[in-house]
Amino acid sequence: MGLVLVSHSGTLVEGLRDMVSQVAGSSVPVAIAGGTEDGRLGTSAPRITAAIDSVLDAGAASALVLLDLGSAALSLEIALEDLSDDRRSRVHVSEAPLVEGAILAAVQTGLGVSIEEVMAAADSAASMTKLPR
């Protein structure tokens, strides 16, 4: 499985890709789609399509997409329309918070568990606390 990180900020997902790659190891394909083609904040359907294609072309059986903000989902919907039916069926979308979800997904993906287990781990990030209580 590969991971696709989508953000309105190219800088944010570049740094997150570094973190995820370090946790997951080199066997997990990680692709990013951040910012617009002209370097502004925003999302780009063609960039998302290219990122999904990248992880699938790298041999991943499926791609898990993690998004930063709700409006990125609109670009993702457009991107999915550009994929073949076969490729689209191999894409899964997580509701997890981007940073925490990506790290948890990377750990699980590196362990080789099922897509369902990876998604559950990523989704569990939504209820994580950051400080001990």
mmCIF file of the C-alpha atoms, coordinates in Angstrom:
data_MODEL
# 
_entry.id   MODEL 
# 
loop_
_atom_site.group_PDB 
_atom_site.id 
_atom_site.type_symbol 
_atom_site.label_atom_id 
_atom_site.label_alt_id 
_atom_site.label_comp_id 
_atom_site.label_asym_id 
_atom_site.label_entity_id 
_atom_site.label_seq_id 
_atom_site.pdbx_PDB_ins_code 
_atom_site.Cartn_x 
_atom_site.Cartn_y 
_atom_site.Cartn_z 
_atom_site.occupancy 
_atom_site.B_iso_or_equiv 
_atom_site.pdbx_formal_charge 
_atom_site.auth_seq_id 
_atom_site.auth_comp_id 
_atom_site.auth_asym_id 
_atom_site.auth_atom_id 
_atom_site.pdbx_PDB_model_num 
ATOM 1   C CA . MET A 1 1   ? 0.000   0.000  0.000   1.00 0.00 ? 1   MET A CA 1 
ATOM 2   C CA . GLY A 1 2   ? 1.088   3.549  -0.693  1.00 0.00 ? 2   GLY A CA 1 
ATOM 3   C CA . LEU A 1 3   ? 0.235   6.814  0.991   1.00 0.00 ? 3   LEU A CA 1 
ATOM 4   C CA . VAL A 1 4   ? -0.863  10.030 -0.721  1.00 0.00 ? 4   VAL A CA 1 
ATOM 5   C CA . LEU A 1 5   ? -0.624  13.208 1.348   1.00 0.00 ? 5   LEU A CA 1 
ATOM 6   C CA . VAL A 1 6   ? -2.746  16.138 0.174   1.00 0.00 ? 6   VAL A CA 1 
ATOM 7   C CA . SER A 1 7   ? -2.455  19.635 1.595   1.00 0.00 ? 7   SER A CA 1 
ATOM 8   C CA . HIS A 1 8   ? -3.084  23.215 0.648   1.00 0.00 ? 8   HIS A CA 1 
ATOM 9   C CA . SER A 1 9   ? 0.599   23.787 1.414   1.00 0.00 ? 9   SER A CA 1 
ATOM 10  C CA . GLY A 1 10  ? 3.382   22.207 -0.589  1.00 0.00 ? 10  GLY A CA 1 
ATOM 11  C CA . THR A 1 11  ? 5.842   22.961 2.190   1.00 0.00 ? 11  THR A CA 1 
ATOM 12  C CA . LEU A 1 12  ? 3.692   21.188 4.759   1.00 0.00 ? 12  LEU A CA 1 
ATOM 13  C CA . VAL A 1 13  ? 3.424   17.945 2.781   1.00 0.00 ? 13  VAL A CA 1 
ATOM 14  C CA . GLU A 1 14  ? 7.094   17.982 1.811   1.00 0.00 ? 14  GLU A CA 1 
ATOM 15  C CA . GLY A 1 15  ? 8.044   17.965 5.490   1.00 0.00 ? 15  GLY A CA 1 
ATOM 16  C CA . LEU A 1 16  ? 5.361   15.427 6.337   1.00 0.00 ? 16  LEU A CA 1 
ATOM 17  C CA . ARG A 1 17  ? 6.590   13.145 3.543   1.00 0.00 ? 17  ARG A CA 1 
ATOM 18  C CA . ASP A 1 18  ? 10.040  13.214 5.164   1.00 0.00 ? 18  ASP A CA 1 
ATOM 19  C CA . MET A 1 19  ? 8.552   12.228 8.526   1.00 0.00 ? 19  MET A CA 1 
ATOM 20  C CA . VAL A 1 20  ? 6.346   9.509  7.027   1.00 0.00 ? 20  VAL A CA 1 
ATOM 21  C CA . SER A 1 21  ? 9.174   8.061  4.932   1.00 0.00 ? 21  SER A CA 1 
ATOM 22  C CA . GLN A 1 22  ? 11.409  7.855  7.974   1.00 0.00 ? 22  GLN A CA 1 
ATOM 23  C CA . VAL A 1 23  ? 8.727   6.006  9.965   1.00 0.00 ? 23  VAL A CA 1 
ATOM 24  C CA . ALA A 1 24  ? 7.497   3.742  7.150   1.00 0.00 ? 24  ALA A CA 1 
ATOM 25  C CA . GLY A 1 25  ? 10.801  2.960  5.510   1.00 0.00 ? 25  GLY A CA 1 
ATOM 26  C CA . SER A 1 26  ? 11.685  2.871  1.852   1.00 0.00 ? 26  SER A CA 1 
ATOM 27  C CA . SER A 1 27  ? 9.330   0.005  1.027   1.00 0.00 ? 27  SER A CA 1 
ATOM 28  C CA . VAL A 1 28  ? 6.224   2.209  1.395   1.00 0.00 ? 28  VAL A CA 1 
ATOM 29  C CA . PRO A 1 29  ? 5.600   4.544  -1.537  1.00 0.00 ? 29  PRO A CA 1 
ATOM 30  C CA . VAL A 1 30  ? 4.661   8.040  -0.383  1.00 0.00 ? 30  VAL A CA 1 
ATOM 31  C CA . ALA A 1 31  ? 3.537   10.758 -2.786  1.00 0.00 ? 31  ALA A CA 1 
ATOM 32  C CA . ILE A 1 32  ? 2.455   14.311 -2.140  1.00 0.00 ? 32  ILE A CA 1 
ATOM 33  C CA . ALA A 1 33  ? 0.130   16.839 -3.714  1.00 0.00 ? 33  ALA A CA 1 
ATOM 34  C CA . GLY A 1 34  ? 0.453   20.227 -2.092  1.00 0.00 ? 34  GLY A CA 1 
ATOM 35  C CA . GLY A 1 35  ? -0.312  23.706 -3.258  1.00 0.00 ? 35  GLY A CA 1 
ATOM 36  C CA . THR A 1 36  ? -1.215  24.863 -6.731  1.00 0.00 ? 36  THR A CA 1 
ATOM 37  C CA . GLU A 1 37  ? 0.803   24.635 -9.928  1.00 0.00 ? 37  GLU A CA 1 
ATOM 38  C CA . ASP A 1 38  ? 1.917   28.257 -9.539  1.00 0.00 ? 38  ASP A CA 1 
ATOM 39  C CA . GLY A 1 39  ? 3.058   27.808 -5.933  1.00 0.00 ? 39  GLY A CA 1 
ATOM 40  C CA . ARG A 1 40  ? 0.092   29.331 -4.144  1.00 0.00 ? 40  ARG A CA 1 
ATOM 41  C CA . LEU A 1 41  ? -1.838  27.801 -1.272  1.00 0.00 ? 41  LEU A CA 1 
ATOM 42  C CA . GLY A 1 42  ? -4.586  25.528 -2.540  1.00 0.00 ? 42  GLY A CA 1 
ATOM 43  C CA . THR A 1 43  ? -5.090  22.103 -3.996  1.00 0.00 ? 43  THR A CA 1 
ATOM 44  C CA . SER A 1 44  ? -4.841  20.767 -7.518  1.00 0.00 ? 44  SER A CA 1 
ATOM 45  C CA . ALA A 1 45  ? -6.760  17.823 -8.951  1.00 0.00 ? 45  ALA A CA 1 
ATOM 46  C CA . PRO A 1 46  ? -4.029  17.068 -11.532 1.00 0.00 ? 46  PRO A CA 1 
ATOM 47  C CA . ARG A 1 47  ? -1.414  16.988 -8.771  1.00 0.00 ? 47  ARG A CA 1 
ATOM 48  C CA . ILE A 1 48  ? -3.568  14.623 -6.720  1.00 0.00 ? 48  ILE A CA 1 
ATOM 49  C CA . THR A 1 49  ? -4.115  12.354 -9.736  1.00 0.00 ? 49  THR A CA 1 
ATOM 50  C CA . ALA A 1 50  ? -0.367  12.309 -10.397 1.00 0.00 ? 50  ALA A CA 1 
ATOM 51  C CA . ALA A 1 51  ? 0.369   11.461 -6.749  1.00 0.00 ? 51  ALA A CA 1 
ATOM 52  C CA . ILE A 1 52  ? -2.113  8.575  -6.773  1.00 0.00 ? 52  ILE A CA 1 
ATOM 53  C CA . ASP A 1 53  ? -0.685  7.309  -10.060 1.00 0.00 ? 53  ASP A CA 1 
ATOM 54  C CA . SER A 1 54  ? 2.795   7.573  -8.594  1.00 0.00 ? 54  SER A CA 1 
ATOM 55  C CA . VAL A 1 55  ? 2.139   5.218  -5.677  1.00 0.00 ? 55  VAL A CA 1 
ATOM 56  C CA . LEU A 1 56  ? 0.160   2.769  -7.821  1.00 0.00 ? 56  LEU A CA 1 
ATOM 57  C CA . ASP A 1 57  ? 2.852   2.826  -10.512 1.00 0.00 ? 57  ASP A CA 1 
ATOM 58  C CA . ALA A 1 58  ? 5.426   2.100  -7.791  1.00 0.00 ? 58  ALA A CA 1 
ATOM 59  C CA . GLY A 1 59  ? 3.696   -1.247 -7.255  1.00 0.00 ? 59  GLY A CA 1 
ATOM 60  C CA . ALA A 1 60  ? 1.315   -0.438 -4.404  1.00 0.00 ? 60  ALA A CA 1 
ATOM 61  C CA . ALA A 1 61  ? -1.834  -2.559 -4.472  1.00 0.00 ? 61  ALA A CA 1 
ATOM 62  C CA . SER A 1 62  ? -3.793  0.380  -3.097  1.00 0.00 ? 62  SER A CA 1 
ATOM 63  C CA . ALA A 1 63  ? -3.415  4.034  -2.147  1.00 0.00 ? 63  ALA A CA 1 
ATOM 64  C CA . LEU A 1 64  ? -4.572  5.659  1.064   1.00 0.00 ? 64  LEU A CA 1 
ATOM 65  C CA . VAL A 1 65  ? -5.227  9.388  0.657   1.00 0.00 ? 65  VAL A CA 1 
ATOM 66  C CA . LEU A 1 66  ? -5.037  11.702 3.667   1.00 0.00 ? 66  LEU A CA 1 
ATOM 67  C CA . LEU A 1 67  ? -6.249  15.318 3.368   1.00 0.00 ? 67  LEU A CA 1 
ATOM 68  C CA . ASP A 1 68  ? -5.680  18.473 5.383   1.00 0.00 ? 68  ASP A CA 1 
ATOM 69  C CA . LEU A 1 69  ? -8.894  20.486 4.995   1.00 0.00 ? 69  LEU A CA 1 
ATOM 70  C CA . GLY A 1 70  ? -12.377 19.741 3.730   1.00 0.00 ? 70  GLY A CA 1 
ATOM 71  C CA . SER A 1 71  ? -12.009 21.705 0.508   1.00 0.00 ? 71  SER A CA 1 
ATOM 72  C CA . ALA A 1 72  ? -9.186  19.361 -0.535  1.00 0.00 ? 72  ALA A CA 1 
ATOM 73  C CA . ALA A 1 73  ? -11.897 16.712 -0.830  1.00 0.00 ? 73  ALA A CA 1 
ATOM 74  C CA . LEU A 1 74  ? -13.388 18.646 -3.756  1.00 0.00 ? 74  LEU A CA 1 
ATOM 75  C CA . SER A 1 75  ? -10.101 18.463 -5.648  1.00 0.00 ? 75  SER A CA 1 
ATOM 76  C CA . LEU A 1 76  ? -9.834  14.779 -4.740  1.00 0.00 ? 76  LEU A CA 1 
ATOM 77  C CA . GLU A 1 77  ? -13.279 14.100 -6.222  1.00 0.00 ? 77  GLU A CA 1 
ATOM 78  C CA . ILE A 1 78  ? -12.185 15.688 -9.506  1.00 0.00 ? 78  ILE A CA 1 
ATOM 79  C CA . ALA A 1 79  ? -8.903  13.761 -9.418  1.00 0.00 ? 79  ALA A CA 1 
ATOM 80  C CA . LEU A 1 80  ? -10.696 10.457 -8.929  1.00 0.00 ? 80  LEU A CA 1 
ATOM 81  C CA . GLU A 1 81  ? -12.753 11.118 -12.067 1.00 0.00 ? 81  GLU A CA 1 
ATOM 82  C CA . ASP A 1 82  ? -9.504  11.161 -14.051 1.00 0.00 ? 82  ASP A CA 1 
ATOM 83  C CA . LEU A 1 83  ? -8.580  7.641  -12.941 1.00 0.00 ? 83  LEU A CA 1 
ATOM 84  C CA . SER A 1 84  ? -9.640  4.430  -14.617 1.00 0.00 ? 84  SER A CA 1 
ATOM 85  C CA . ASP A 1 85  ? -12.285 2.377  -12.827 1.00 0.00 ? 85  ASP A CA 1 
ATOM 86  C CA . ASP A 1 86  ? -9.628  -0.142 -11.773 1.00 0.00 ? 86  ASP A CA 1 
ATOM 87  C CA . ARG A 1 87  ? -7.373  2.502  -10.275 1.00 0.00 ? 87  ARG A CA 1 
ATOM 88  C CA . ARG A 1 88  ? -10.249 4.342  -8.624  1.00 0.00 ? 88  ARG A CA 1 
ATOM 89  C CA . SER A 1 89  ? -11.305 1.107  -6.902  1.00 0.00 ? 89  SER A CA 1 
ATOM 90  C CA . ARG A 1 90  ? -7.833  0.882  -5.349  1.00 0.00 ? 90  ARG A CA 1 
ATOM 91  C CA . VAL A 1 91  ? -8.001  4.336  -3.728  1.00 0.00 ? 91  VAL A CA 1 
ATOM 92  C CA . HIS A 1 92  ? -9.151  4.712  -0.124  1.00 0.00 ? 92  HIS A CA 1 
ATOM 93  C CA . VAL A 1 93  ? -9.697  8.026  1.638   1.00 0.00 ? 93  VAL A CA 1 
ATOM 94  C CA . SER A 1 94  ? -9.085  8.580  5.327   1.00 0.00 ? 94  SER A CA 1 
ATOM 95  C CA . GLU A 1 95  ? -11.010 10.967 7.578   1.00 0.00 ? 95  GLU A CA 1 
ATOM 96  C CA . ALA A 1 96  ? -7.962  11.156 9.873   1.00 0.00 ? 96  ALA A CA 1 
ATOM 97  C CA . PRO A 1 97  ? -6.175  14.376 10.769  1.00 0.00 ? 97  PRO A CA 1 
ATOM 98  C CA . LEU A 1 98  ? -3.398  14.723 8.207   1.00 0.00 ? 98  LEU A CA 1 
ATOM 99  C CA . VAL A 1 99  ? -0.233  14.740 10.312  1.00 0.00 ? 99  VAL A CA 1 
ATOM 100 C CA . GLU A 1 100 ? -1.130  12.303 13.062  1.00 0.00 ? 100 GLU A CA 1 
ATOM 101 C CA . GLY A 1 101 ? -3.090  10.059 10.702  1.00 0.00 ? 101 GLY A CA 1 
ATOM 102 C CA . ALA A 1 102 ? -0.240  9.908  8.205   1.00 0.00 ? 102 ALA A CA 1 
ATOM 103 C CA . ILE A 1 103 ? 2.259   8.879  10.868  1.00 0.00 ? 103 ILE A CA 1 
ATOM 104 C CA . LEU A 1 104 ? -0.007  6.156  12.265  1.00 0.00 ? 104 LEU A CA 1 
ATOM 105 C CA . ALA A 1 105 ? -0.823  4.944  8.744   1.00 0.00 ? 105 ALA A CA 1 
ATOM 106 C CA . ALA A 1 106 ? 2.892   4.866  7.893   1.00 0.00 ? 106 ALA A CA 1 
ATOM 107 C CA . VAL A 1 107 ? 3.710   2.701  10.901  1.00 0.00 ? 107 VAL A CA 1 
ATOM 108 C CA . GLN A 1 108 ? 0.941   0.234  10.092  1.00 0.00 ? 108 GLN A CA 1 
ATOM 109 C CA . THR A 1 109 ? 1.727   0.196  6.375   1.00 0.00 ? 109 THR A CA 1 
ATOM 110 C CA . GLY A 1 110 ? 5.360   -0.528 7.170   1.00 0.00 ? 110 GLY A CA 1 
ATOM 111 C CA . LEU A 1 111 ? 4.202   -3.531 9.203   1.00 0.00 ? 111 LEU A CA 1 
ATOM 112 C CA . GLY A 1 112 ? 2.318   -4.881 6.184   1.00 0.00 ? 112 GLY A CA 1 
ATOM 113 C CA . VAL A 1 113 ? -1.138  -5.025 7.742   1.00 0.00 ? 113 VAL A CA 1 
ATOM 114 C CA . SER A 1 114 ? -4.394  -4.840 5.783   1.00 0.00 ? 114 SER A CA 1 
ATOM 115 C CA . ILE A 1 115 ? -5.841  -1.614 4.374   1.00 0.00 ? 115 ILE A CA 1 
ATOM 116 C CA . GLU A 1 116 ? -8.660  -1.868 6.913   1.00 0.00 ? 116 GLU A CA 1 
ATOM 117 C CA . GLU A 1 117 ? -6.178  -1.976 9.791   1.00 0.00 ? 117 GLU A CA 1 
ATOM 118 C CA . VAL A 1 118 ? -4.197  0.924  8.354   1.00 0.00 ? 118 VAL A CA 1 
ATOM 119 C CA . MET A 1 119 ? -7.344  3.011  7.974   1.00 0.00 ? 119 MET A CA 1 
ATOM 120 C CA . ALA A 1 120 ? -8.489  2.179  11.500  1.00 0.00 ? 120 ALA A CA 1 
ATOM 121 C CA . ALA A 1 121 ? -5.116  3.212  12.907  1.00 0.00 ? 121 ALA A CA 1 
ATOM 122 C CA . ALA A 1 122 ? -5.148  6.467  10.955  1.00 0.00 ? 122 ALA A CA 1 
ATOM 123 C CA . ASP A 1 123 ? -8.726  7.226  11.962  1.00 0.00 ? 123 ASP A CA 1 
ATOM 124 C CA . SER A 1 124 ? -7.858  6.643  15.621  1.00 0.00 ? 124 SER A CA 1 
ATOM 125 C CA . ALA A 1 125 ? -5.692  9.764  15.430  1.00 0.00 ? 125 ALA A CA 1 
ATOM 126 C CA . ALA A 1 126 ? -8.865  11.854 15.585  1.00 0.00 ? 126 ALA A CA 1 
ATOM 127 C CA . SER A 1 127 ? -9.245  11.013 19.267  1.00 0.00 ? 127 SER A CA 1 
ATOM 128 C CA . MET A 1 128 ? -5.580  11.186 20.268  1.00 0.00 ? 128 MET A CA 1 
ATOM 129 C CA . THR A 1 129 ? -4.577  13.565 23.010  1.00 0.00 ? 129 THR A CA 1 
ATOM 130 C CA . LYS A 1 130 ? -1.349  15.498 22.674  1.00 0.00 ? 130 LYS A CA 1 
ATOM 131 C CA . LEU A 1 131 ? -0.689  16.100 26.362  1.00 0.00 ? 131 LEU A CA 1 
ATOM 132 C CA . PRO A 1 132 ? -0.837  13.617 29.218  1.00 0.00 ? 132 PRO A CA 1 
ATOM 133 C CA . ARG A 1 133 ? -3.876  14.214 31.385  1.00 0.00 ? 133 ARG A CA 1 
# 
